Amino acid sequence: MRDKIIQLMARVTNDATLESRLNGSSHLVNDLGLDSLQLINLILLIEEELAVQVDFDSFQVQHLSSVDRFTDYVAGLPKA
């Protein structure tokens, strides 16, 4: 699932090099450089591509601290 999420991040940022540059410990804001609009687009794309539903009321900034932590969060989401 982590590879799929990294692919989606590369798609949202229009940066194909991310797939080779990011790893599990990469920070989504500091290393990836996601701005707020890109983050929303990423979450919407993840919902669509992975058929999950993000609860924005329970979403926390700590989920963005690494690709692995974000992947774990997404893996625990209910199916849409």
Secondary structure, DSSP 8 states (H G I E B T S, - for coil): -HHHHHHHHHHHHT-TTHHHH--TT--TTTTT---HHHHHHHHHHHHHHHTB---TTT--GGGGS-HHHHHHHHHTS-B-
